[in-house]
Amino acid sequence: MLRSAGWLIAIALAFNIAWVAPAKAWGDEGHEIVALIARSYLDPVARKKVNALLAADTDPLTEHKIAAAATWADRYREANVNGSRLATRQWHFVDIELNAPDLDRACFGHPATPPGTPVSQGPARDCVVNKIQAFTAELANPVTAQEEQIVALKFLLHLVGDLHQPLHVSDDHDRGGNDKRVSADGFYAGTLHHYWDTEFVQQLGTSPNRAAAALVRRISERDQQAWAQGGPVEWAMDTFKIGRDHAYGQLPRPNEKGSYRLTDAYVAMATQDVATQLSKAGVRLAVTLNKALGQRR
């Protein structure tokens, strides 16, 4: 039995979901969980509009359901549609440096989308915070063409999730942990970024639907109200603190080769953090979509 099993089983049982031994992870599960959590908190008007926009989508890169659509921004970038790889790559993160945190600098001075230009055609040098703000405004604008509304919706389904991944927001001059090699009992060796992106998410279960349902059951009304406060700037700084204090701050010393052997305690902490961050992202995605499309519009 893996030495980390006790920690991981305890966490899985706390979330009332099955524990499975670590295996090769998939990159979409976290985004699917966020979207499925958000669906639980959409008001009826927003839910109807989200469903209608996805039903009208003709893009074949993903299915036109909320969980699958939450992975579209990655598929779009990977497919390099009309140069989308370089045009949208930096929209998925904001590199706030640990030693000199400066959101304005990390967001390239907050460039504006030129007047009359769709947000999806905005500057390539931009950050996830700005893009969430801009796509939210565009989705809420009744004069936005339906095709662009669909694109704005799909980016929001994805980018709000990205904003809550600690290594999409904090940076130690290592490309968000991509330059740090780590290993742990029961896991394949990989990068610190990959572990937070996928490996720790997988500890919550192999089914996004079941994992999302388990997390929703644990979100209290107080949590929901607290997490709904603020906006992308505040949410980014909240995530930055997790990256600074936990993802980076709790790393053991590197070995003589410069790689890090994660302890069972680190894995347990990270799994708990990931569960909380996915929950926050789901609630805040719903807040974003309700603001743009819901009853209070």
MARGU-668982 format. One record per residue (C-alpha): x, y, z; residue number from 0. Coordinates in steps of 0.2 Angstrom, whole numbers, plus 5000, padded with zeros to 4 digits. Layout:
BEGIN
[site [X; Y; Z]; NUM]
...
***
This chain:
BEGIN
[site [5000; 5000; 5000]; 0]
[site [5006; 5017; 4996]; 1]
[site [5013; 5027; 5011]; 2]
[site [5001; 5042; 5006]; 3]
[site [4986; 5031; 5005]; 4]
[site [4980; 5035; 5023]; 5]
[site [4980; 5054; 5020]; 6]
[site [4971; 5053; 5003]; 7]
[site [4958; 5040; 5009]; 8]
[site [4954; 5052; 5023]; 9]
[site [4952; 5066; 5012]; 10]
[site [4941; 5056; 4999]; 11]
[site [4930; 5050; 5013]; 12]
[site [4928; 5067; 5020]; 13]
[site [4921; 5072; 5003]; 14]
[site [4911; 5056; 5002]; 15]
[site [4919; 5050; 4986]; 16]
[site [4929; 5035; 4982]; 17]
[site [4948; 5036; 4983]; 18]
[site [4958; 5029; 4969]; 19]
[site [4976; 5026; 4967]; 20]
[site [4985; 5039; 4957]; 21]
[site [4986; 5036; 4938]; 22]
[site [4989; 5046; 4923]; 23]
[site [4978; 5062; 4925]; 24]
[site [4968; 5071; 4912]; 25]
[site [4968; 5089; 4910]; 26]
[site [4950; 5093; 4908]; 27]
[site [4943; 5086; 4924]; 28]
[site [4946; 5102; 4935]; 29]
[site [4937; 5113; 4922]; 30]
[site [4922; 5101; 4921]; 31]
[site [4920; 5101; 4940]; 32]
[site [4920; 5120; 4941]; 33]
[site [4907; 5121; 4927]; 34]
[site [4896; 5108; 4935]; 35]
[site [4897; 5117; 4952]; 36]
[site [4893; 5133; 4944]; 37]
[site [4877; 5125; 4936]; 38]
[site [4871; 5122; 4953]; 39]
[site [4871; 5140; 4957]; 40]
[site [4865; 5148; 4941]; 41]
[site [4848; 5157; 4943]; 42]
[site [4834; 5151; 4931]; 43]
[site [4836; 5165; 4919]; 44]
[site [4855; 5163; 4917]; 45]
[site [4854; 5144; 4916]; 46]
[site [4841; 5146; 4902]; 47]
[site [4852; 5158; 4892]; 48]
[site [4868; 5148; 4895]; 49]
[site [4859; 5132; 4888]; 50]
[site [4853; 5142; 4873]; 51]
[site [4870; 5149; 4869]; 52]
[site [4878; 5132; 4870]; 53]
[site [4864; 5124; 4860]; 54]
[site [4867; 5137; 4846]; 55]
[site [4886; 5134; 4845]; 56]
[site [4892; 5126; 4829]; 57]
[site [4910; 5124; 4834]; 58]
[site [4915; 5106; 4833]; 59]
[site [4930; 5107; 4846]; 60]
[site [4920; 5102; 4861]; 61]
[site [4902; 5096; 4865]; 62]
[site [4890; 5109; 4868]; 63]
[site [4886; 5106; 4886]; 64]
[site [4892; 5116; 4900]; 65]
[site [4905; 5104; 4907]; 66]
[site [4913; 5100; 4890]; 67]
[site [4912; 5118; 4885]; 68]
[site [4923; 5123; 4900]; 69]
[site [4937; 5114; 4891]; 70]
[site [4935; 5123; 4874]; 71]
[site [4947; 5137; 4877]; 72]
[site [4961; 5124; 4879]; 73]
[site [4955; 5115; 4864]; 74]
[site [4955; 5131; 4854]; 75]
[site [4972; 5136; 4859]; 76]
[site [4979; 5118; 4855]; 77]
[site [4971; 5118; 4838]; 78]
[site [4979; 5134; 4834]; 79]
[site [4964; 5141; 4825]; 80]
[site [4970; 5156; 4815]; 81]
[site [4985; 5158; 4826]; 82]
[site [4975; 5156; 4842]; 83]
[site [4990; 5147; 4851]; 84]
[site [5000; 5163; 4852]; 85]
[site [4985; 5175; 4852]; 86]
[site [4977; 5167; 4868]; 87]
[site [4990; 5158; 4877]; 88]
[site [4994; 5172; 4890]; 89]
[site [4975; 5174; 4894]; 90]
[site [4975; 5158; 4904]; 91]
[site [4986; 5165; 4919]; 92]
[site [4993; 5180; 4927]; 93]
[site [5011; 5178; 4933]; 94]
[site [5012; 5187; 4950]; 95]
[site [5029; 5185; 4956]; 96]
[site [5032; 5179; 4974]; 97]
[site [5047; 5191; 4977]; 98]
[site [5038; 5207; 4970]; 99]
[site [5019; 5204; 4968]; 100]
[site [5013; 5217; 4956]; 101]
[site [4996; 5213; 4948]; 102]
[site [4997; 5228; 4936]; 103]
[site [5014; 5223; 4929]; 104]
[site [5008; 5204; 4928]; 105]
[site [4993; 5211; 4918]; 106]
[site [5004; 5220; 4906]; 107]
[site [4997; 5237; 4912]; 108]
[site [4979; 5231; 4908]; 109]
[site [4978; 5234; 4890]; 110]
[site [4961; 5239; 4883]; 111]
[site [4953; 5230; 4868]; 112]
[site [4952; 5243; 4854]; 113]
[site [4935; 5250; 4851]; 114]
[site [4924; 5240; 4840]; 115]
[site [4935; 5225; 4842]; 116]
[site [4928; 5209; 4849]; 117]
[site [4936; 5204; 4865]; 118]
[site [4941; 5187; 4858]; 119]
[site [4952; 5197; 4845]; 120]
[site [4960; 5208; 4859]; 121]
[site [4978; 5210; 4863]; 122]
[site [4989; 5194; 4865]; 123]
[site [4998; 5201; 4879]; 124]
[site [4985; 5201; 4892]; 125]
[site [4980; 5192; 4908]; 126]
[site [4967; 5181; 4914]; 127]
[site [4960; 5194; 4926]; 128]
[site [4957; 5207; 4912]; 129]
[site [4950; 5194; 4900]; 130]
[site [4937; 5189; 4913]; 131]
[site [4932; 5207; 4916]; 132]
[site [4931; 5210; 4897]; 133]
[site [4922; 5194; 4892]; 134]
[site [4909; 5197; 4906]; 135]
[site [4905; 5214; 4900]; 136]
[site [4904; 5208; 4882]; 137]
[site [4892; 5194; 4887]; 138]
[site [4881; 5206; 4896]; 139]
[site [4880; 5218; 4882]; 140]
[site [4864; 5215; 4872]; 141]
[site [4871; 5222; 4856]; 142]
[site [4885; 5208; 4856]; 143]
[site [4883; 5197; 4841]; 144]
[site [4877; 5179; 4846]; 145]
[site [4893; 5171; 4839]; 146]
[site [4904; 5182; 4850]; 147]
[site [4892; 5179; 4865]; 148]
[site [4895; 5161; 4863]; 149]
[site [4914; 5163; 4862]; 150]
[site [4914; 5175; 4878]; 151]
[site [4903; 5162; 4887]; 152]
[site [4915; 5148; 4883]; 153]
[site [4930; 5158; 4888]; 154]
[site [4922; 5163; 4905]; 155]
[site [4918; 5144; 4908]; 156]
[site [4936; 5141; 4907]; 157]
[site [4946; 5156; 4913]; 158]
[site [4937; 5158; 4929]; 159]
[site [4943; 5140; 4933]; 160]
[site [4961; 5145; 4928]; 161]
[site [4960; 5160; 4940]; 162]
[site [4958; 5148; 4954]; 163]
[site [4973; 5137; 4950]; 164]
[site [4987; 5143; 4962]; 165]
[site [5000; 5141; 4949]; 166]
[site [4991; 5150; 4936]; 167]
[site [4992; 5165; 4947]; 168]
[site [5008; 5164; 4957]; 169]
[site [5026; 5163; 4950]; 170]
[site [5043; 5160; 4957]; 171]
[site [5052; 5164; 4940]; 172]
[site [5048; 5146; 4935]; 173]
[site [5034; 5148; 4923]; 174]
[site [5021; 5144; 4936]; 175]
[site [5030; 5129; 4943]; 176]
[site [5033; 5122; 4926]; 177]
[site [5052; 5122; 4929]; 178]
[site [5051; 5113; 4946]; 179]
[site [5052; 5094; 4945]; 180]
[site [5043; 5085; 4959]; 181]
[site [5039; 5067; 4964]; 182]
[site [5028; 5059; 4977]; 183]
[site [5024; 5042; 4983]; 184]
[site [5012; 5034; 4971]; 185]
[site [5013; 5047; 4958]; 186]
[site [5024; 5048; 4942]; 187]
[site [5037; 5062; 4943]; 188]
[site [5032; 5078; 4934]; 189]
[site [5032; 5096; 4936]; 190]
[site [5024; 5106; 4951]; 191]
[site [5012; 5114; 4939]; 192]
[site [5006; 5098; 4932]; 193]
[site [5003; 5091; 4950]; 194]
[site [4992; 5106; 4954]; 195]
[site [4984; 5106; 4937]; 196]
[site [4979; 5087; 4937]; 197]
[site [4986; 5075; 4949]; 198]
[site [4979; 5083; 4965]; 199]
[site [4962; 5085; 4956]; 200]
[site [4962; 5067; 4952]; 201]
[site [4962; 5063; 4971]; 202]
[site [4944; 5069; 4972]; 203]
[site [4938; 5055; 4961]; 204]
[site [4938; 5049; 4943]; 205]
[site [4920; 5056; 4939]; 206]
[site [4918; 5075; 4937]; 207]
[site [4900; 5073; 4940]; 208]
[site [4902; 5064; 4957]; 209]
[site [4916; 5075; 4962]; 210]
[site [4906; 5091; 4959]; 211]
[site [4891; 5084; 4968]; 212]
[site [4902; 5080; 4983]; 213]
[site [4909; 5097; 4983]; 214]
[site [4892; 5106; 4982]; 215]
[site [4886; 5096; 4997]; 216]
[site [4900; 5104; 5007]; 217]
[site [4898; 5122; 5002]; 218]
[site [4888; 5131; 5015]; 219]
[site [4877; 5146; 5013]; 220]
[site [4891; 5156; 5022]; 221]
[site [4904; 5150; 5010]; 222]
[site [4893; 5154; 4995]; 223]
[site [4890; 5172; 5002]; 224]
[site [4909; 5175; 5007]; 225]
[site [4916; 5168; 4990]; 226]
[site [4903; 5179; 4980]; 227]
[site [4911; 5195; 4986]; 228]
[site [4923; 5205; 4976]; 229]
[site [4928; 5201; 4958]; 230]
[site [4942; 5195; 4947]; 231]
[site [4956; 5206; 4955]; 232]
[site [4951; 5201; 4973]; 233]
[site [4949; 5183; 4967]; 234]
[site [4966; 5183; 4959]; 235]
[site [4975; 5189; 4975]; 236]
[site [4965; 5176; 4985]; 237]
[site [4972; 5163; 4974]; 238]
[site [4990; 5171; 4974]; 239]
[site [4990; 5168; 4993]; 240]
[site [4987; 5150; 4991]; 241]
[site [5001; 5149; 4979]; 242]
[site [5013; 5159; 4989]; 243]
[site [5009; 5151; 5006]; 244]
[site [5005; 5133; 5001]; 245]
[site [5010; 5128; 4983]; 246]
[site [5027; 5136; 4985]; 247]
[site [5028; 5140; 5003]; 248]
[site [5026; 5122; 5009]; 249]
[site [5038; 5114; 4997]; 250]
[site [5052; 5104; 5005]; 251]
[site [5070; 5108; 5001]; 252]
[site [5076; 5102; 4984]; 253]
[site [5088; 5087; 4983]; 254]
[site [5105; 5088; 4975]; 255]
[site [5098; 5087; 4958]; 256]
[site [5086; 5102; 4961]; 257]
[site [5070; 5092; 4962]; 258]
[site [5057; 5091; 4976]; 259]
[site [5051; 5075; 4985]; 260]
[site [5033; 5080; 4991]; 261]
[site [5028; 5073; 5008]; 262]
[site [5012; 5065; 5012]; 263]
[site [5007; 5080; 5022]; 264]
[site [5010; 5091; 5006]; 265]
[site [4999; 5080; 4995]; 266]
[site [4985; 5080; 5008]; 267]
[site [4986; 5099; 5010]; 268]
[site [4986; 5102; 4991]; 269]
[site [4972; 5090; 4989]; 270]
[site [4962; 5100; 5001]; 271]
[site [4967; 5116; 4993]; 272]
[site [4962; 5110; 4976]; 273]
[site [4945; 5105; 4983]; 274]
[site [4942; 5122; 4990]; 275]
[site [4948; 5131; 4975]; 276]
[site [4937; 5121; 4963]; 277]
[site [4922; 5125; 4975]; 278]
[site [4926; 5144; 4975]; 279]
[site [4928; 5144; 4956]; 280]
[site [4912; 5136; 4954]; 281]
[site [4903; 5148; 4965]; 282]
[site [4911; 5163; 4957]; 283]
[site [4908; 5157; 4939]; 284]
[site [4890; 5156; 4944]; 285]
[site [4891; 5174; 4951]; 286]
[site [4899; 5180; 4935]; 287]
[site [4886; 5172; 4923]; 288]
[site [4872; 5177; 4934]; 289]
[site [4878; 5195; 4933]; 290]
[site [4880; 5195; 4914]; 291]
[site [4864; 5185; 4910]; 292]
[site [4853; 5183; 4925]; 293]
[site [4838; 5191; 4933]; 294]
[site [4847; 5206; 4940]; 295]
[site [4854; 5211; 4923]; 296]
***
